[in-house]
Amino acid sequence: PPVGFEVALHKDALAPGEVAEIIIDGTAIAICNVAGEYHAVSNACPHAGSSLGQGALSSTHLRCPDHDWAFDVTSGSCQSLPGVKLPIYAVHIEHEVVCVKL
């Protein structure tokens, strides 16, 4: 992977519309496949710490499974409460592998 990026998963392991939960260097991340484009966000909902990777992905919106807060995975913006944002992480695809930079 490029300098500063960590290997997360093989891109074929995550079909379009799916979310994977991974941990890189102790940081829980949700990786989302939006129509073949990969996005990485914090896996912890800022509302109550719920695991966003267990939520539903619809287009670019990831919904918290516990309280239904929705986040745009391209920007981290909360659609349910403007002004709230998730940390987002840079993603790089190299040799069919999804790499994430914390």
N, C-alpha and C positions, 0 to 999 in steps of 0.2 A: 504493500500500500504506500501511497505518498507519505511524506514526512508529516507527522502529527495525526494521521488517520489510523484507525484500528479496523481490522477485519471483523465484520458483524455476521454476515451470512452469505451463502451463495444465492444469487438473485433468483434462481429457479426454485428455491425453497419457499418463496413467497409469491403467490399468485395475485393478479390484480384484484383489488378490493379487500385484501387480507392485511392483517396486522400481526407483527411478531414482537414478543417481549424479549429483550436481551439485556445483559449487564456487561458494561465495559468499564473496567477499572473501578468497580463499585458503584457506577451510575446506572440506574435503571432507565432504559430507553425503549420507546415504542417505535418500530420501523413500519411504515405504511407504504404499500404499493398502490399508487393512484394511477391507473391506466398505464402501467409500465414505468412510471417515474417513482423513485423512492424518496421518502421524506422521513426524517428522524426527529422526534420530539421527546421531551421528558415523559416518562411513563406514569408520573404521579400527578393526579388532578390537583390543582392548587386549592380547590374547595375543601376536600376532606382527605386527600392523599390516596384516593382510589386508583386502582391499576387501569390506566387508559387502554392498555393493550388488550384488555378483556372487553372493551367496548366495540361498538359497531362503526365501521368506516363506510361513509356514503359520499361519493365524489371526493372532495378534499376535506370533508368534515368528519372528525372522530368524536363520538359521543361517549361520555363517561357512563359506565354501566350502572353506577349507583344513583346518581342524581340527575342524569341526562344533560349535563352541561356539554355543549358542543364547541370544538376547537378546530380552526382551520390549520391543517398540518403544514401548509406552505408558509404561513406567517406566525403561527402560534397564537393568533388572536382568538379570544373567547367570543363566540357568537351569542352566548347566553348572557354575558355580563361584560359589556364593552369596557375596555381599560385593563382587563385581566389578560395576561399572556403566559403561554407556556414557553419554557426554554426550547429553542430549536437548534439542531446540530447540522453542520455541513455533511453532505453525502457525496461520495465519489464512487463510481463504478470502474473497477479495473479487473480485466480478465474474468468477467462474469461474476465478480465478487462485490458485494455491497460493503463499502468502507465508511466509517463514521468518524468525524473529528469532534472531540469533546471541547 
